[in-house]
Amino acid sequence: MASEYHSDFLGPVDSAFYYVDTPKTPMNLGAITIFDGQLPYDELFKFIDSRIFQAPIYLKRIVQAPLSLSEPRWVLDPAFQTSRHVFHHELDAPGTVEQLRALAGHLVSGMLDRDKPLWQIHHISGLEDNRTALLFKIHHCMVDGLSAVELFTLLLDLTPDSSPLATQKVFYVPPPVPNPLEILASNVTKEIPFKVSVLQRLGSQALQLGSILTDRESRRKTFAGLANLISDNLTPIKKLLINGTNTGRMTLAWTDFPLAEVRAICTAQHASINEVMLAILGMGLGKYLENAGEKAHQDFVRVLAPVNVRSEEERGMFGNRIAVLPIDIPLYLEDPLKCLQRVVTYSQTMKQSRLSHGVDMLLTVPSLVNNFAQPVIWGFAPAIFAFLAHTWCTNVAGPQNPIYLMGHKMISSYGYFPLNASMGIASVIMSYNDKISLTVIADAGIIPDVLEIQRCLDKAYLVLRAAVGISPQEASNDDLPIEAHAAATATSEASPQVVDEPVESKAGSSNNSLNGNTSAVEEVPPPKQAEPTELQPPATPVSKPQRFRIFTEEWATAYKEVINSSSAYQEASTQWQAGAVAFIMHASSEHGFLQDSAVLLDLHRGHCNSAYTLPPREARTRAQIVLEGEYEDWIKALTGQAPPIAMIVRKKLVLTKGSLFNLLPFTSSAQELVHCAQKISESEQSTGAQRMSPD
């Protein structure tokens, strides 16, 4: 019977990604990751096979009635086998990056098979310098940022200690894929509640937009952004050499920059990391077009930047929640600083306008029309985007500490993104472990030599760095050991923030998107601290804080004071806007805790507004992020025996509310919270720690 199988409708934006998927513009995204050492394929396959069941979305395929008479929906694939999704390739000697690039372009081309779950992992051995590559290929309709991160957190560790295989693989026997009549019958009962939920969402969006327009300052910013849009589109944009007719033959090129240097540029020019990278993209494309003899054609490139508009309450609902904002970037300005400042001014105007909420509403409305009309409606979307802009660029913020797969350190990660019809390139900005990469995905039929664009991007970066006056030796701390990075960034001239958060989080949303998630980003650099002089009085010695029993009111009060006196925590957490954090410790009569205990820390941009104990039930309601665990595990975390993020990944501390993706960029911030806790936590930690078995 139709009611016997589990199914979920695709969200409005996910349906769009599903319908616009074509052989010439496949809607696939993912990453090319490079690991140190030889990662055996057989062991990797067993590792993935033992864990993939923990992410149910990767076990599902899409079904739909003929002629699009029903909404597309997810059902468990009765024929699922890991071997149909994980593949091995070996490069011929010498296994150069150029060979990896060529293979990656071949693998990302083409549509994924719709008769099975829409993802693949490609294991690539034979890479020079004793390295192994993995290529992740996932359809955009199944990835809402959270789903992509879910796969990575299942496989990757924050320490070299390899996570064990799952103790017991789950076997399931789902019912057969429903036939067309069953799909239609089920659609009658399930589609109406789905449409109602979409209407409710539109109503909520309308109220939110109305609240923006009733506030004088917000209304002024919205109208300024709207004026930008109208003014810029009075005259249609002219096509550039990066636009043309897609062939579906993909090529990729990527380049890395030291994140410390990029941050130093941000600090000097009062720009965000994303704005710096967009300026580099514009200058690089300008040089590429100039070399091709197209300098006089048009003096700007318009980039569409995806923006995550999902609120924390909507996690797991509606699939993707993505809007877009256009950013105009100068191509041929001789002064790179003027180019950057124009990008800053334009992007800030568009970000502050909150127009992304209106765009999100427009992308939601088509899901209310008849099912058979939706493919026709969404078929016009690529042409509209091509009329409005030249290319896409998205951002993925990754962890700034190394991560590992089966004990092998991930050296680099390069994201890729789908191409829109008539757009010859798309770009992905990705940060990881003190580096920031820029990947260009190109259609070989439009861009014959994508490496020429890469070379132009490298030159543009060097020109901008020189114009700002940043010295590589002064800005970079790449030679320091990993353990020293947190301390080094705390005193660096460069702003020590992680890669920027999504635009909408600045406007009140508590969610970060991954995509990978996929979002335009923003960062407000902190003011540069004054250097000490002889006229300044000597620093007042700080008395050692009194030690308190953990999870008591006295401990919470002392914790707040130590956090607010820690410059290292403030430097590492200036981008924290995810809200209050609650720590919940389960009862442990052995250690004198007869019932569950909770402490709430109201954290915002490097400051703790308040800290207090409260009932666990209330803590789960008030906090945006909730961590729960046993006494022994909290002792490990608070004494620094194990990194907090690693304990979350291994489920020693359970994240019962909030997104792990929001926490990954803040590993340094979490470590500084541990350092603060060490100063005030109960003295019995040392003895308690001795009683515990190793993690």
N, C-alpha and C positions, 0 to 999 in steps of 0.2 A: 504494500500500500504506500501511497505517497507520503503519508504521515510517518512512515517508519524510518525515513532517512533524515540525517541532519543537514540543514542547508542554511545559508546566510546570503541575503541579497548583497550585491556589490553596492557600495556607496555611489552617490551621483558623480563624483569626479572619477572614481574607479571605473565606472561604466564608460565614461568618455575615453579613458586610456584604453579600454578594451575595444571600443568601436573604431578608434583611429589607428589601431595597430595594422600595419601593412608590410609587405616584404621590402619595400623601398624605404620605409621609415618605421622600423620595428620599435615598439615601446619597451625596450629593455634597459635596465640600469644595473649598476653593480660596481665592482672594484677589482683592480689587479693588485694583488698583495705579494710581496716578496719576503721570504723567510730565510734566515741564516741556516746553513747546513742542509743535509739531504733528508727530506721528509719522506719516508717510505710510503708508497701509494697504498699498499695493502693495509698497513696500520692506520693510515688516515681514513680509508674506507670503513674499517671496523669502528673507528672512533665516531664518524658521522652517523653510521648505521645504528649505533647504540644510543644516540642522543636525539636524532631528528624528530622522534615521536613526541618529544617534549614541546615542540612548536607545531600545534595541529594545523596551522594554515599551510604548512609545507607538505601536508598529506592530502590536500584537497585540490580538486580540479573544478573547472567552470562548466555548468550545463545551462542550456537555454532551449526553449521550444522553437521549432522551425519558424522562419519568417519573423523572428524576434517578437513572437506573440507573448513572451513572458520576460520578466526581468532576469538578467544573468545572475546566477547564484553559485555559491560554493557548495560542493558535496564531497564527502570522503571518497577518495579514489580506491575502488576495490582491487585494482591491479597495481597498487603502489609497490614499488621496489626501489630501494636506494640505488641499485645498479643502473636504473634508467635515468639517473640524474647526476651521478658522479663519474667522471671520465678521466683517463690518463693520457698525457701526451709527452713525448720526449723530444727535445730540441737536438738537432744534429750539432756535432762539434763545430765551432767552439762554444755555441750557446750564448750568443751575444744579446745585448738588450735590443738591438735591431731585429734579431730573429724573434725575440719575445714580442716585440711590437707588432710584427707582421702576423704572428699567430693570433695575438689578441684581437687584431682587427678582423681576422677571419672568424673567430669564435663569437664576437659580439654582433656580427652581421646576421641577418635572418631572424624570422619569427620563431618563438618557442612553440612547441607542439601543444595544441590546445586539447588533445586527448589525454593529457596527464598534467600533474601539477606544474606550474609555470616557473620552474627554476632549474639551474644547473650549477655544478661546481666542477671546474676543470683543474686537475693537478698537472703541473708542467715541470718536468725534471730536466736535467742537463744544462741548467743555467750556469754560466761561468761564475768563478769565485765561490764555488761550492754553495750555491743557493738554490732554493726551490720557490716556484711561483704558484699561486692559486688565483684563478679567475672566477669570480662569482657573477652569475647572470640571472637576473630576476625580472619578471614582468612588473611594470610600474603599477598595474592594477592590484597587485597583491602586497605591495609595500607601501605602508603609510608612515614610514620612519620608524615606528615602534616594531613592526614586523621584521625589518631589516636588522635592527639592533638585536632583536630576539635571537636571530640566527647566529650573529657574531658572539653574543654572550654565552650561547650554548657551547661554542667551540673554543673560544679564546680565554686565556688566563692572564692575570696581572702579575704572576710570578713564574719563574722558570720551572717550578714544580708542575709536572704534567697532571692534569685532572684525570682521575681513573675513568675507565669505561663504566657505563651504567651497569649497576649490579644485575639488573634484569631487564631485558628488552621486552617492550610491550608488544604483544601480538593482538591484532584486532581483525575481525571479519565483518567489514561493513556490508550493508545490503548492496545489491547491484545498482548501477546507475539508473535512475528512473527513466522510463520511456517518455516520449513527447506527451502522451495523454496524461500520464501521472504528473508531469511538470505543470501542464495547464490546469489540472484539477487542484493541485496544491496552490497554484498561483491565485486562484479565486479567493481562498481563505487567508493567504499570507500577504498578498500584495496590498490590500487595503490598509492594514495596520502600518505597513512600511510607508505608504504614501502619507498617511496621517502623521507619522513621525517626522517626515520631511517637511510637511506643512508647519508642524510645531517648531521645527528648527528655523524655518524661514521667519516665523513670527518672532522668535527670540532674536534673530539677526536684525529684524526691522526695529524692534525695541532698542537694541544696542545702538543701531545707527541713529535712531531718534534721540537717544541720550547724548550722542556726540553732537548732534546739530542743535540741541537746546543749550549747550554750554558755549559761552561766547568765545573763549580762547580756542576750544576744539573746533568750533564752526569756522573760525578764521583760518586755521591751518588746513581744514578740509577744503574750503573754497580756494585756497592758494594752490593746493595740489590739483584740484579740478581745473583751475585756470591754466595750469601747466599742461594738462592733458589736452584741453581744447586748443590752446595756442599751438602746441607741437603737432597737432593732427589736422590743422586747417589745410596744410599742404601735404599730400602723400609723400612718404619717404621715398628716396631713390634707392634702387637696388645697388648693392656692391658686388664685388667679385666673389664674395663669400656666399652669395645667393645664386640659385640656379635650379636645375632639375635633378632631383635625387635619383641615385642608381641603386642604393642599398648596399654598396660596397664600402664598408667602414674602415677607416684608418685612425690610429691614435698616436699622440705624442704627449710627453709630459716633461715637466721641469720642476725642480725643487728650489726653495729659497729658505735661508735660516729665519726661523720665526722671530728670534730675538732682534734681527735687523729690521724686519717688517714692523715689529712693535716700536722700535726706536723711531722709525719714520712716522708712525701714527702719533707718537708723543710729540715729536717736533712740529707736526703739521696739524694737530688737533683733528685727526681723521680716524675713522674706524679701520680695522683690518680689512674688512670687505671693500671699503672705499679705496684703499691703497691698491688692492689686487685688481679692482675694476679699472683703475687708472692705468695700471701696467698692461692690462688686457687691451684697453683702447689705444695706448701708445704703440704697443706691439702690432696690433692690426693696422694702425696707420702706417707704420714702417713697411709692413707686408704689402699693403695696397700701393704705397708710393713706389716701391721697387717694381711693382707690376704695371706702373704707369697710369694709375687711377686716382692720383692725388686730387685733381680738380673736380672730381665727380660729386662728392658730398663730404662735408667737413665733420660729420659725427657718425657714430654707430649707436643704434638704439638696442639696448639689451633688456630682455625680459628676465626679471629675477623672481623665482618662486618664493612665496611667503607662506609660512605655516600659520593657519588661523585656528587651530584646534585649541580648545580650552582643556584644562586638566580633567574636568568632569566628563569630557567626551572621549576619553581614552577607550579605544575598542569600539567606538560607534562611528558609523557613516564612512568607514574606510578613510581615504585621503581627505584632508581638509587643507587644500592648497589654493591660494589666490596668486596673482602675479602683479608686479609693479614694473613699469618701464623706467629705465635709467638711460639718459643720453650722455654719451662719453665723447669728448673731443678726440679727433683723430690726428690732427696735424699741428697742434700747438708746439712751438719750438721750446717754450718754457715748461718743463715737466711739472713745476710747482703750481703753475696756473692751471694746468690740466687737472691735477689732483684737487685743487680747491673748487674747480667747477663741478667735479664729480661730487665732492662733499656737499656743496650747496644744493645741487639738484637732488641728490639722494635723500638728504635730510628733509627737504620739502615734501618729497613723495612719502617718506616714512611717517612723518608727523601728520600727514593728511588723513590717515586711517581709511583711505580709499579701498584698501584690500578687503574690507568688510563688504563693500558694495560689489566688488568683483566676485567674492565668494557667493553672494546671493545670486548673481547672474549665472554662475556655473551650477547652481543648485536647481534653478527653475526647470531646465529641460527634463529632469527626472520625474516631473509631475505629468508630462504628456503621455500619450499612448505609447506602449512599448515599441510597436513597429515603426513609429516615427523617430525614435531616438537615434538610430544609426544615421538617418538622413540629416538630422539636426547637427549631430556631432561631426558629420562629414564635412561641414562648412568650417569647423573650428580651426583646423590647420591653415586654411586660406586666410581667415581673419587675423590669426597671429602673424602670418607672413606679411599681411598688409600693414600691420601696426609696428613691426620690429624686424631687426636684421638677424638676431641670434638670441640664445638663452645662456644664462650663467647661473649656476647654483652653488651653494656652500654647504660643506659638511664639517662640523667641528668634532674632532676626535680627541682621545685622551693624550695628555702631554707626558705620560710615562710609558715605557715600553710595554707591549703586550706580547703574549706567547701562544703558540699552538703546539701542543704535545711537547713542550719544553724548548721549542725553536722560536727564537726572537723574531718578531715581525720588524723588518728593516724599513720598508716603505709601503705605502698604500696610495693608489691612484684611482680616483673615482671616474665613472663615465655615466653619461646621461643620454636619453633619446634625442634624435634630431626631429625638428619640425619640418614638414614638407616645405621645400624651396629654401630652407636654411642649410647651408653647407657645413656649418660648425656649431657645436655647443661646447661649453666650458664648465669644468667642475673645480672648485677651490676646496682643498681638503687639508686639514691640519692633523699632524700626528708627531708626537715625541720631539718637540722643538723644531719641527720643519713644517713648511707649508708648501703644498704642491699645487700646480695649475695644469690640469689635463685638458687637452683639446681633442674632441671627437669630431672627425671630419668625414664627409662623403667624398670618396676618391674621384667620383665623376665631376665634382665641383671644385675640390681642392686637390690638385695633382700632387703637391708636395707639402704635407702637413708639417714636416720637419722645418721648413722655411719659416712657418709661423712660430714654431718653438724657438728658433734662433732669434727671431725678432722680439719675442717676449723676454728672452734672456738679456738682450741689449737694452730693452726698455727699462728693465729692473735696475741694471747697472747705472743707466743715465739718471733715474730717479734717486737712487741711493747717493750718487755723487752730488746731485743738486741739493739734497738735504744736508750733506756733509757727514754722513754716517760712516764711521770707520769699521770695517769688518772685524778687526781685532777687538775694538771696544764693545761692539754690540753683541758679539757671539760668545756663548759659554759652552759650545759643543764639546770642548776638550775635557770638561769636568766629568768626573764619575757621575753616574745616574743619581746616587744618593745625595750629591752636592747640588743638584739642579734647583731644588726648592729653596735652599739657602741663597744660592747665587742669584736667582731671579728676584728674591726679596730685596736685594740691594742694588740691582742693576739700574742703569739709567733708563733702559727701555721699560715700557709698561709691562708688568708681568702677568697680564690677564691671559686667560685661555682665549681661543678663537671665539669671536662674538656670538652672542645669543641671537635667536630669531627676532626680527623686527617687532612682531606682535607681542613678544614678552615685555617689551618696553612700554607697551600700551595697556598692560594689565593682565595679559595672559600669563599663566604660570608654566606653560609648556614649552619645551624646546623641541623642534622637529629634527630626526636623522636622516633620514633618509637615509636616511638618510637620509633619511631623511632629507629634506630639501628646502632651504629657506634663504632669503636675503638676510643679512645680518647687520648688527649695529654695535658699536662700542664707544663709550665715552671715556677717553683716557684720563687718568688721574693727574692732578697737577704735579709738576716736578718738585721734589723735595729740595729745600735749600741745603747747601753744603754747610757744615759747621765752621765757624770762624773763631778766632781767639777772643772775640768780644762776647761770645756766648758763654753763659755760666756752665760749669761742668754738670754733667748729667747727675740727677739725684739717684743715689743707690736705691734699687727696688728691693724691698724686704721680701723674703721668701714667703709665699702664701701659706696660710695654715692649711693643714690637710683635713679633709672631711670624709665621712662615710658616703659612698656613692649613692646617687638617687635619693638624696635627702634635700630638704629646702635650703639648708646651709650650703650644701655642695652646689646646688643650682645657682645660688646667688654668687658664690665665689667663682664659679665657672664663667658667669657673665662678666665679672670684673676682669678676670684674666684674659678672656677673649678680647675685650675692648681695649686692653692695654698691650695687646700683641700686634706689633706693626707687621710681622710676618703673615699673620692671619689676614689682616686688613688688605695687604698687598695681593695676597692670593685669592681674595674673595670679592674684589670690587665689582665683578660681573654677576654675583649671586643675586638672583631675583626670583628664585623658585619658591620662596616663602618659608614658613616656620617648619622646623624639624622636631619630631617627637621621638625620644628614645624610650622604649618600653622593655622592661626587664621582667621576665617571668618569675613567679614565686620560687624561692629557694630557702626552705626552712633550715637547711644545713648552715646557711650563712646569715640567718636572722631575718630573711624577707619572707613573711608569712603569706603575702599576697602580691599580685603583680604590681609593679611600680612604674611610674612614668614621669619624665621630665620633658618640658617643651622649651625649645630655644627659638626665639623669634629673630631670625637672621635676615639681614638685608644689606647688600653691598658692603661687606666687610665689617658690619657692626651688629652687635647683639642688643636688640631693643629691650628684651626682657627674657628672663629664664626662671621657671618655677615648676614645682611639682603639681600634679593634678591626677584625677582618676584616669586610668587607661582608656576607658570608653570615651571620655571627653577629649583626651589627647588625639584619639583617632579621628575625631570630628574636626577639631580646630586646626590640626597641622596639615600642611600640604604634602609632607613627606614623613612616613612613619617607618621606623626600623625596630624590629622586635627580636629578642634573643634571650638565651639563658645567661645566668650569672657568669659562668666560666667564660663564655664567648665575649661578653661585655668587658670582662677583665682583660682578655687578650687584646681587644680593640683599644681599650683606654690606656693600656700600658705599652702600646706600640709593638706588641709581639707579632701582629699580622696586620697588613694594610687593610683599612676599613672597606675599601671598594672590593678588594679581593675576597674578603669575608662575605660580602653581599653576593658576589658572583657565585661563590661556593655554597651559598645559602646557610652559612653559619649565623649570619645576621640576616633576617628575612625582611625584604622590602615589601611591606603589606599595603603601602599607599605611596603613590608617586612613580616616577619613571626612572629606571636605571640609566637610560639615555641622557636624562638631565644631569645625572651625577658624574658620568664618565669624564667630562672635561674638568671636573673639580677635584682631581686626585690630590693636588697640592693643598687645596683648601681643607680637604678631609684630614690630611696628615697634620696640618697646623692645629686643627681642632683636637687631635690626639695629643699633640705637644702641650696644649693648654690644659687638657684634662690631667695629664701626668703631673702637673704642678700642684693640683689641689685634691686629687683623689686619695681615698683612704690608704693609710700606711700598710694595711693588710694585703695590698695588692701583691707585694713581693712574695709573701708567704702563700697567698692564694694562687699566684702564678706557678709556684713550684709544684702545687698539687695537680696541675693540669697536664694532660698529655699533649704532645706536640700537635700543631694544626695539620 
